[in-house]
Amino acid sequence: MRGALARLAMLVLIAAAIAVLLFPGARAAALTALGEVMVVSDAPGTPDVVVVTSESGAAGDLEAGDLYARGGVRFVLVLKPAPLPIDRELQRRGVRFPDFATETLVQLGIPRSTLTMLDAGEGGTTENTRALAAWAREHRPARVAVVVGPTHARRYRRALKRVWPEDVAAPAIVPTPYSAFKASDWWESRTTLREGIVELQKLTLDLLLHPLG
């Protein structure tokens, strides 16, 4: 079933690409609209918890630092994927790497005592959102701001909404503005074009699997 839906998602993207090619005058407007489908943003307000997702990278760290600097943040959660087999083998041989995510956030002005590492399983969207929802169910934060990469924003918000506890205030999804991906020109760079196409396919599949949200 999932394989059939994945193929359908690809066909939808191919049809959109053909439409853009057939009507070159509408190319920029159509591609910008596709970019805006992915990039949703909620007003963060004054969060007491800021979450840094594993896919947002250094751009996410920068936005987390900005949100912390505004004041009121009690915790900064870093969703950390489980180590890969190669990571475990390196650890077994005594190789140790610094925790770049933690060190970057500390150097951006976030106290180490404020940081909490949250196990995010394999690090995918499903594991991320379930881990975060379980944490929220236990700690009941007043206001959560989740920092994500722009292309991931809408799909992450949909996935998180499906598992978020009903008696906890809905989280704000905040796409980091420091990412190279911009809805207005994402197709002009090979890197962001590839990122956008992959995420559009995943988003289309999510819409097919969960049409009601």
C-alpha positions in Angstrom: 0.0 0.0 0.0 2.8 2.4 1.0 4.6 1.6 -2.2 1.6 2.4 -4.3 1.1 5.7 -2.5 4.8 6.6 -2.9 4.5 6.0 -6.7 1.3 8.2 -6.7 3.2 10.9 -4.9 6.0 10.8 -7.5 3.4 11.0 -10.3 1.9 14.1 -8.7 5.3 15.7 -8.6 6.0 14.7 -12.2 2.7 16.2 -13.3 3.5 19.4 -11.5 6.9 19.6 -13.2 5.4 19.0 -16.7 2.8 21.8 -16.0 5.7 24.2 -15.1 7.5 23.3 -18.3 4.4 23.7 -20.5 3.8 27.2 -19.1 7.2 28.8 -18.6 5.7 32.2 -17.9 4.2 30.9 -14.7 7.3 29.0 -13.7 8.5 31.2 -10.9 5.1 31.8 -9.4 4.3 28.0 -9.5 7.6 27.0 -7.9 7.3 29.7 -5.3 3.8 28.4 -4.4 5.2 24.9 -4.1 7.9 26.3 -1.8 5.3 28.0 0.3 3.3 24.8 0.7 6.3 23.3 2.6 7.3 26.4 4.6 4.7 27.1 7.2 5.4 29.2 10.3 3.7 29.8 13.6 4.4 32.8 15.8 6.6 31.5 18.7 5.3 34.0 21.2 7.4 33.7 24.4 8.1 29.9 24.7 9.3 28.3 27.9 10.7 25.4 25.9 12.6 25.5 22.7 13.1 22.3 20.7 15.9 21.8 18.2 15.1 19.0 15.8 17.8 16.7 14.5 17.4 17.8 10.9 17.6 21.5 11.4 21.4 21.5 11.8 23.5 24.6 12.6 20.7 26.8 11.1 18.4 25.5 13.8 21.0 26.1 16.5 21.2 29.8 15.4 17.4 30.2 15.7 17.3 28.4 19.0 20.0 30.9 20.2 17.9 33.8 19.1 14.7 32.5 20.8 16.7 31.9 24.0 18.1 35.4 23.9 14.6 36.9 24.0 14.1 35.6 27.5 11.7 33.3 29.2 13.1 29.9 28.0 13.5 27.3 30.8 14.6 24.4 28.7 16.2 23.8 25.3 15.6 20.3 24.1 17.9 18.8 21.6 16.3 15.8 19.8 19.2 13.5 19.3 19.0 10.5 17.0 20.5 7.2 18.2 24.0 6.4 17.1 24.5 4.7 13.8 26.4 1.3 13.6 29.5 3.2 12.5 29.3 5.5 15.4 29.0 2.6 17.9 32.0 0.9 16.3 34.1 4.1 16.6 33.0 4.4 20.3 34.0 0.7 20.9 37.4 1.5 19.6 37.7 4.5 21.9 37.1 7.3 19.4 35.3 10.2 20.9 33.9 13.2 19.1 32.7 16.4 20.7 29.0 16.9 20.9 28.8 19.6 18.2 25.1 20.4 18.7 25.6 21.0 22.5 28.8 23.0 22.0 27.3 25.2 19.3 24.3 26.1 21.5 26.5 26.8 24.5 28.7 29.1 22.4 25.5 30.9 21.2 24.8 31.8 24.8 22.5 29.0 26.0 23.7 27.8 29.5 24.7 24.1 29.5 22.3 23.6 32.5 19.4 24.6 30.3 20.1 21.9 27.7 18.4 18.6 27.7 19.2 15.8 25.3 16.1 13.9 24.2 16.5 10.5 22.6 14.8 10.6 19.2 15.2 7.0 18.1 16.4 6.7 14.5 15.9 10.5 14.1 13.1 10.4 11.5 9.9 12.5 11.7 7.9 9.8 13.4 10.5 9.1 16.1 11.1 12.8 16.6 7.4 13.7 17.1 6.6 10.7 19.3 9.6 11.4 21.6 8.7 15.1 21.8 5.0 14.4 22.5 5.9 11.9 25.2 8.2 14.5 26.9 5.4 17.1 26.7 2.9 14.6 28.2 5.2 14.1 31.2 6.4 17.7 31.7 3.4 19.7 30.6 5.2 22.8 29.2 3.3 26.1 28.9 4.5 27.0 25.5 6.7 25.1 23.1 8.5 26.4 20.0 9.9 23.7 17.7 12.7 24.8 15.4 12.8 22.9 12.1 14.3 23.3 8.6 11.9 25.2 6.3 11.2 22.3 3.9 10.2 20.1 6.9 7.9 22.6 8.6 4.5 21.6 7.3 5.1 17.8 7.4 6.5 18.1 10.9 3.6 20.1 12.1 1.1 17.6 10.7 3.0 14.7 12.2 3.4 16.4 15.6 -0.3 17.4 15.7 -1.3 13.7 15.3 0.5 12.6 18.5 0.5 15.8 20.6 -1.4 15.4 24.0 -4.7 17.2 23.8 -4.4 18.8 27.3 -1.1 20.5 26.5 -0.9 23.8 24.6 -0.3 23.3 20.9 3.4 23.8 19.9 4.6 26.5 17.5 6.5 25.3 14.5 9.3 27.8 13.7 11.3 27.3 10.5 14.8 28.6 10.9 15.4 31.7 8.7 19.1 30.8 8.5 18.6 27.9 6.2 19.7 28.2 2.5 16.2 27.1 1.5 13.9 30.0 0.6 10.4 29.6 -1.0 11.1 32.4 -3.4 14.1 30.9 -5.2 14.7 27.3 -4.0 14.8 25.9 -7.5 17.8 28.0 -8.5 20.4 26.0 -6.4 21.0 22.3 -7.1 21.2 21.6 -3.3 17.9 23.3 -2.3 16.2 22.0 -5.5 17.1 18.4 -4.5 16.0 19.1 -0.9 12.7 20.6 -2.0 11.8 17.8 -4.4 12.5 15.1 -1.8 10.4 16.9 0.8 7.6 17.5 -1.6 7.4 13.8 -2.3 7.4 13.0 1.4 4.7 15.7 2.1 2.5 14.4 -0.8 2.8 10.9 0.7 1.9 12.2 4.2 -1.2 13.9 2.7 -2.3 10.7 1.0 -1.7 8.6 4.1 -3.4 11.2 6.5 -5.8 13.2 4.4 -7.5 14.6 7.6 -4.3 16.0 9.1 
